[in-house]
Amino acid sequence: MFEIRRCEEGIVLSGRFDASQVERAREVFDEVTEACLVDFEALSYISSGGLGLLLGTEKRLREKGQQLTLKHMSSHIREVFQYAGLDMIFRIE
């Protein structure tokens, strides 16, 4: 099961972020207009569709001089970002 919610600090993701959840997540990420923290602590899986959504959001924000900051990634998800070269694009804490 996938959950996405806005909080005071930014966006919290939990569960499995697979292709079937991209449109639901897009509704939340499309509302992001300035720098935002995305908490991955409770996220167990991310698909290429989820990666693509994050990448599109990052590109849109960078055009405005803003960016996403991704935090609390599990080692498994961090490896996915590293293998895809996305650790060079995103700010990861």
TORTORRO-273596 format. One record per residue: residue in three letters; chain; x, y, z of N, C-alpha, C in turn. Coordinates in steps of 0.1 Angstrom, whole numbers. Layout:
<zalo code="ALA" unit="A" n_px="X" n_py="Y" n_pz="Z" ca_px="X" ca_py="Y" ca_pz="Z" c_px="X" c_py="Y" c_pz="Z"/>
...
end
This chain:
<zalo code="MET" unit="A" n_px="8" n_py="-12" n_pz="0" ca_px="0" ca_py="0" ca_pz="0" c_px="9" c_py="13" c_pz="0"/>
<zalo code="PHE" unit="A" n_px="5" n_py="23" n_pz="-7" ca_px="12" ca_py="35" ca_pz="-8" c_px="4" c_py="46" c_pz="-2"/>
<zalo code="GLU" unit="A" n_px="12" n_py="55" n_pz="6" ca_px="6" ca_py="67" ca_pz="11" c_px="14" c_py="79" c_pz="8"/>
<zalo code="ILE" unit="A" n_px="8" n_py="90" n_pz="5" ca_px="15" ca_py="102" ca_pz="3" c_px="7" c_py="113" c_pz="11"/>
<zalo code="ARG" unit="A" n_px="15" n_py="121" n_pz="18" ca_px="8" ca_py="132" ca_pz="25" c_px="17" c_py="144" c_pz="27"/>
<zalo code="ARG" unit="A" n_px="10" n_py="155" n_pz="27" ca_px="17" ca_py="168" ca_pz="29" c_px="18" c_py="170" c_pz="44"/>
<zalo code="CYS" unit="A" n_px="29" n_py="176" n_pz="49" ca_px="30" ca_py="179" ca_pz="63" c_px="37" c_py="193" c_pz="63"/>
<zalo code="GLU" unit="A" n_px="39" n_py="198" n_pz="75" ca_px="46" ca_py="211" ca_pz="76" c_px="60" c_py="211" c_pz="70"/>
<zalo code="GLU" unit="A" n_px="67" n_py="201" n_pz="71" ca_px="81" ca_py="200" ca_pz="66" c_px="81" c_py="197" c_pz="51"/>
<zalo code="GLY" unit="A" n_px="71" n_py="192" n_pz="45" ca_px="71" ca_py="188" ca_pz="31" c_px="61" c_py="177" c_pz="27"/>
<zalo code="ILE" unit="A" n_px="67" n_py="166" n_pz="21" ca_px="59" ca_py="155" ca_pz="17" c_px="65" c_py="142" c_pz="23"/>
<zalo code="VAL" unit="A" n_px="56" n_py="134" n_pz="28" ca_px="60" ca_py="121" ca_pz="34" c_px="55" c_py="110" c_pz="25"/>
<zalo code="LEU" unit="A" n_px="64" n_py="101" n_pz="21" ca_px="60" ca_py="89" ca_pz="13" c_px="62" c_py="76" c_pz="21"/>
<zalo code="SER" unit="A" n_px="52" n_py="67" n_pz="20" ca_px="53" ca_py="54" ca_pz="27" c_px="47" c_py="43" c_pz="18"/>
<zalo code="GLY" unit="A" n_px="53" n_py="31" n_pz="21" ca_px="48" ca_py="19" ca_pz="13" c_px="55" c_py="17" c_pz="0"/>
<zalo code="ARG" unit="A" n_px="47" n_py="13" n_pz="-10" ca_px="53" ca_py="10" ca_pz="-23" c_px="48" c_py="20" c_pz="-33"/>
<zalo code="PHE" unit="A" n_px="58" n_py="28" n_pz="-39" ca_px="55" ca_py="38" ca_pz="-49" c_px="57" c_py="32" c_pz="-62"/>
<zalo code="ASP" unit="A" n_px="46" n_py="25" n_pz="-67" ca_px="48" ca_py="19" ca_pz="-80" c_px="40" c_py="26" c_pz="-91"/>
<zalo code="ALA" unit="A" n_px="40" n_py="21" n_pz="-103" ca_px="34" ca_py="28" ca_pz="-114" c_px="19" c_py="31" c_pz="-112"/>
<zalo code="SER" unit="A" n_px="12" n_py="23" n_pz="-105" ca_px="-2" ca_py="25" ca_pz="-103" c_px="-5" c_py="36" c_pz="-94"/>
<zalo code="GLN" unit="A" n_px="5" n_py="42" n_pz="-87" ca_px="3" ca_py="53" ca_pz="-78" c_px="8" c_py="66" c_pz="-83"/>
<zalo code="VAL" unit="A" n_px="14" n_py="66" n_pz="-95" ca_px="20" ca_py="78" ca_pz="-100" c_px="10" c_py="90" c_pz="-102"/>
<zalo code="GLU" unit="A" n_px="-2" n_py="87" n_pz="-107" ca_px="-12" ca_py="98" ca_pz="-109" c_px="-16" c_py="104" c_pz="-96"/>
<zalo code="ARG" unit="A" n_px="-18" n_py="95" n_pz="-86" ca_px="-22" ca_py="100" ca_pz="-73" c_px="-11" c_py="109" c_pz="-67"/>
<zalo code="ALA" unit="A" n_px="1" n_py="105" n_pz="-69" ca_px="13" ca_py="113" ca_pz="-64" c_px="15" c_py="125" c_pz="-72"/>
<zalo code="ARG" unit="A" n_px="12" n_py="125" n_pz="-85" ca_px="13" ca_py="137" ca_pz="-93" c_px="4" c_py="148" c_pz="-88"/>
<zalo code="GLU" unit="A" n_px="-8" n_py="145" n_pz="-83" ca_px="-17" ca_py="155" ca_pz="-78" c_px="-10" c_py="163" c_pz="-67"/>
<zalo code="VAL" unit="A" n_px="-2" n_py="156" n_pz="-58" ca_px="5" ca_py="163" ca_pz="-47" c_px="17" c_py="170" c_pz="-52"/>
<zalo code="PHE" unit="A" n_px="25" n_py="164" n_pz="-60" ca_px="38" ca_py="170" ca_pz="-65" c_px="35" c_py="182" c_pz="-74"/>
<zalo code="ASP" unit="A" n_px="24" n_py="182" n_pz="-82" ca_px="21" ca_py="193" ca_pz="-90" c_px="18" c_py="206" c_pz="-82"/>
<zalo code="GLU" unit="A" n_px="14" n_py="204" n_pz="-70" ca_px="12" ca_py="216" ca_pz="-61" c_px="24" c_py="222" c_pz="-55"/>
<zalo code="VAL" unit="A" n_px="36" n_py="215" n_pz="-57" ca_px="48" ca_py="220" ca_pz="-51" c_px="54" c_py="231" c_pz="-60"/>
<zalo code="THR" unit="A" n_px="56" n_py="243" n_pz="-55" ca_px="60" ca_py="254" ca_pz="-63" c_px="73" c_py="260" c_pz="-58"/>
<zalo code="GLU" unit="A" n_px="78" n_py="255" n_pz="-46" ca_px="91" ca_py="260" ca_pz="-41" c_px="98" c_py="248" c_pz="-34"/>
<zalo code="ALA" unit="A" n_px="110" n_py="251" n_pz="-29" ca_px="118" ca_py="240" ca_pz="-23" c_px="110" c_py="232" c_pz="-14"/>
<zalo code="CYS" unit="A" n_px="112" n_py="219" n_pz="-14" ca_px="104" ca_py="210" ca_pz="-6" c_px="112" c_py="198" c_pz="-1"/>
<zalo code="LEU" unit="A" n_px="110" n_py="194" n_pz="11" ca_px="116" ca_py="181" ca_pz="16" c_px="107" c_py="170" c_pz="13"/>
<zalo code="VAL" unit="A" n_px="113" n_py="159" n_pz="9" ca_px="105" ca_py="147" ca_pz="6" c_px="111" c_py="136" c_pz="15"/>
<zalo code="ASP" unit="A" n_px="103" n_py="131" n_pz="25" ca_px="107" ca_py="121" ca_pz="34" c_px="105" c_py="107" c_pz="29"/>
<zalo code="PHE" unit="A" n_px="115" n_py="99" n_pz="28" ca_px="114" ca_py="85" ca_pz="23" c_px="115" c_py="75" c_pz="34"/>
<zalo code="GLU" unit="A" n_px="115" n_py="79" n_pz="46" ca_px="118" ca_py="69" ca_pz="57" c_px="109" c_py="57" c_pz="57"/>
<zalo code="ALA" unit="A" n_px="96" n_py="59" n_pz="54" ca_px="87" ca_py="47" ca_pz="54" c_px="85" c_py="41" c_pz="40"/>
<zalo code="LEU" unit="A" n_px="92" n_py="46" n_pz="30" ca_px="91" ca_py="41" ca_pz="17" c_px="99" c_py="28" c_pz="15"/>
<zalo code="SER" unit="A" n_px="92" n_py="17" n_pz="10" ca_px="99" ca_py="5" ca_pz="8" c_px="103" c_py="2" c_pz="-6"/>
<zalo code="TYR" unit="A" n_px="97" n_py="9" n_pz="-16" ca_px="99" ca_py="6" ca_pz="-30" c_px="96" c_py="18" c_pz="-38"/>
<zalo code="ILE" unit="A" n_px="103" n_py="20" n_pz="-49" ca_px="100" ca_py="31" ca_pz="-58" c_px="102" c_py="25" c_pz="-72"/>
<zalo code="SER" unit="A" n_px="92" n_py="27" n_pz="-81" ca_px="94" ca_py="22" ca_pz="-95" c_px="99" c_py="33" c_pz="-104"/>
<zalo code="SER" unit="A" n_px="102" n_py="30" n_pz="-116" ca_px="107" ca_py="39" ca_pz="-126" c_px="97" c_py="51" c_pz="-128"/>
<zalo code="GLY" unit="A" n_px="84" n_py="47" n_pz="-127" ca_px="74" ca_py="58" ca_pz="-128" c_px="75" c_py="68" c_pz="-117"/>
<zalo code="GLY" unit="A" n_px="77" n_py="63" n_pz="-104" ca_px="79" ca_py="72" ca_pz="-93" c_px="92" c_py="81" c_pz="-95"/>
<zalo code="LEU" unit="A" n_px="102" n_py="74" n_pz="-100" ca_px="115" ca_py="82" ca_pz="-102" c_px="112" c_py="93" c_pz="-113"/>
<zalo code="GLY" unit="A" n_px="105" n_py="89" n_pz="-123" ca_px="102" ca_py="99" ca_pz="-134" c_px="94" c_py="111" c_pz="-129"/>
<zalo code="LEU" unit="A" n_px="85" n_py="108" n_pz="-120" ca_px="77" ca_py="119" ca_pz="-114" c_px="85" c_py="128" c_pz="-106"/>
<zalo code="LEU" unit="A" n_px="94" n_py="122" n_pz="-98" ca_px="103" ca_py="131" ca_pz="-90" c_px="113" c_py="139" c_pz="-99"/>
<zalo code="LEU" unit="A" n_px="118" n_py="132" n_pz="-109" ca_px="127" ca_py="139" ca_pz="-118" c_px="120" c_py="151" c_pz="-125"/>
<zalo code="GLY" unit="A" n_px="107" n_py="149" n_pz="-130" ca_px="100" ca_py="159" ca_pz="-136" c_px="97" c_py="171" c_pz="-127"/>
<zalo code="THR" unit="A" n_px="94" n_py="168" n_pz="-114" ca_px="92" ca_py="178" ca_pz="-104" c_px="105" c_py="186" c_pz="-102"/>
<zalo code="GLU" unit="A" n_px="116" n_py="179" n_pz="-100" ca_px="129" ca_py="185" ca_pz="-98" c_px="132" c_py="195" c_pz="-110"/>
<zalo code="LYS" unit="A" n_px="130" n_py="190" n_pz="-122" ca_px="133" ca_py="199" ca_pz="-134" c_px="124" c_py="211" c_pz="-133"/>
<zalo code="ARG" unit="A" n_px="111" n_py="210" n_pz="-131" ca_px="102" ca_py="221" ca_pz="-130" c_px="107" c_py="231" c_pz="-119"/>
<zalo code="LEU" unit="A" n_px="111" n_py="226" n_pz="-108" ca_px="115" ca_py="235" ca_pz="-97" c_px="128" c_py="242" c_pz="-100"/>
<zalo code="ARG" unit="A" n_px="137" n_py="235" n_pz="-106" ca_px="150" ca_py="241" ca_pz="-109" c_px="149" c_py="253" c_pz="-119"/>
<zalo code="GLU" unit="A" n_px="139" n_py="252" n_pz="-127" ca_px="137" ca_py="263" ca_pz="-137" c_px="133" c_py="276" c_pz="-129"/>
<zalo code="LYS" unit="A" n_px="128" n_py="274" n_pz="-116" ca_px="125" ca_py="285" ca_pz="-108" c_px="135" c_py="288" c_pz="-97"/>
<zalo code="GLY" unit="A" n_px="147" n_py="281" n_pz="-98" ca_px="157" ca_py="283" ca_pz="-88" c_px="155" c_py="275" c_pz="-75"/>
<zalo code="GLN" unit="A" n_px="146" n_py="265" n_pz="-75" ca_px="142" ca_py="258" ca_pz="-63" c_px="146" c_py="243" c_pz="-65"/>
<zalo code="GLN" unit="A" n_px="145" n_py="235" n_pz="-55" ca_px="148" ca_py="221" ca_pz="-56" c_px="141" c_py="212" c_pz="-46"/>
<zalo code="LEU" unit="A" n_px="141" n_py="199" n_pz="-48" ca_px="136" ca_py="190" ca_pz="-38" c_px="148" c_py="185" c_pz="-30"/>
<zalo code="THR" unit="A" n_px="146" n_py="182" n_pz="-17" ca_px="156" ca_py="176" ca_pz="-9" c_px="150" c_py="163" c_pz="-4"/>
<zalo code="LEU" unit="A" n_px="157" n_py="152" n_pz="-7" ca_px="152" ca_py="139" ca_pz="-4" c_px="159" c_py="134" c_pz="9"/>
<zalo code="LYS" unit="A" n_px="152" n_py="129" n_pz="19" ca_px="158" ca_py="125" ca_pz="31" c_px="153" c_py="112" c_pz="36"/>
<zalo code="HIS" unit="A" n_px="161" n_py="106" n_pz="45" ca_px="157" ca_py="94" ca_pz="52" c_px="155" c_py="82" c_pz="42"/>
<zalo code="MET" unit="A" n_px="163" n_py="81" n_pz="32" ca_px="162" ca_py="70" ca_pz="23" c_px="168" c_py="57" c_pz="29"/>
<zalo code="SER" unit="A" n_px="162" n_py="46" n_pz="26" ca_px="168" ca_py="33" ca_pz="30" c_px="180" c_py="31" c_pz="21"/>
<zalo code="SER" unit="A" n_px="188" n_py="22" n_pz="25" ca_px="200" ca_py="19" ca_pz="17" c_px="196" c_py="13" c_pz="3"/>
<zalo code="HIS" unit="A" n_px="185" n_py="5" n_pz="3" ca_px="181" ca_py="-1" ca_pz="-10" c_px="176" c_py="10" c_pz="-19"/>
<zalo code="ILE" unit="A" n_px="168" n_py="20" n_pz="-15" ca_px="163" ca_py="30" ca_pz="-24" c_px="175" c_py="39" c_pz="-27"/>
<zalo code="ARG" unit="A" n_px="184" n_py="42" n_pz="-18" ca_px="195" ca_py="50" ca_pz="-22" c_px="203" c_py="44" c_pz="-33"/>
<zalo code="GLU" unit="A" n_px="205" n_py="31" n_pz="-33" ca_px="212" ca_py="24" ca_pz="-43" c_px="205" c_py="25" c_pz="-57"/>
<zalo code="VAL" unit="A" n_px="192" n_py="25" n_pz="-57" ca_px="184" ca_py="27" ca_pz="-69" c_px="188" c_py="40" c_pz="-75"/>
<zalo code="PHE" unit="A" n_px="188" n_py="51" n_pz="-67" ca_px="191" ca_py="64" ca_pz="-71" c_px="206" c_py="65" c_pz="-76"/>
<zalo code="GLN" unit="A" n_px="215" n_py="58" n_pz="-69" ca_px="229" ca_py="58" ca_pz="-74" c_px="231" c_py="51" c_pz="-87"/>
<zalo code="TYR" unit="A" n_px="224" n_py="39" n_pz="-88" ca_px="226" ca_py="31" ca_pz="-101" c_px="220" c_py="39" c_pz="-113"/>
<zalo code="ALA" unit="A" n_px="210" n_py="47" n_pz="-110" ca_px="203" ca_py="55" ca_pz="-121" c_px="210" c_py="68" c_pz="-123"/>
<zalo code="GLY" unit="A" n_px="220" n_py="71" n_pz="-115" ca_px="227" ca_py="84" ca_pz="-116" c_px="219" c_py="96" c_pz="-110"/>
<zalo code="LEU" unit="A" n_px="209" n_py="93" n_pz="-104" ca_px="200" ca_py="104" ca_pz="-98" c_px="206" c_py="110" c_pz="-86"/>
<zalo code="ASP" unit="A" n_px="215" n_py="104" n_pz="-80" ca_px="222" ca_py="110" ca_pz="-68" c_px="230" c_py="122" c_pz="-72"/>
<zalo code="MET" unit="A" n_px="233" n_py="123" n_pz="-85" ca_px="240" ca_py="135" ca_pz="-90" c_px="230" c_py="146" c_pz="-93"/>
<zalo code="ILE" unit="A" n_px="218" n_py="143" n_pz="-93" ca_px="208" ca_py="154" ca_pz="-97" c_px="200" c_py="159" c_pz="-85"/>
<zalo code="PHE" unit="A" n_px="197" n_py="150" n_pz="-76" ca_px="189" ca_py="154" ca_pz="-64" c_px="198" c_py="157" c_pz="-52"/>
<zalo code="ARG" unit="A" n_px="193" n_py="165" n_pz="-44" ca_px="200" ca_py="167" ca_pz="-31" c_px="194" c_py="156" c_pz="-21"/>
<zalo code="ILE" unit="A" n_px="203" n_py="148" n_pz="-16" ca_px="199" ca_py="137" ca_pz="-8" c_px="206" c_py="138" c_pz="6"/>
<zalo code="GLU" unit="A" n_px="198" n_py="138" n_pz="16" ca_px="203" ca_py="139" ca_pz="30" c_px="202" c_py="126" c_pz="37"/>
end
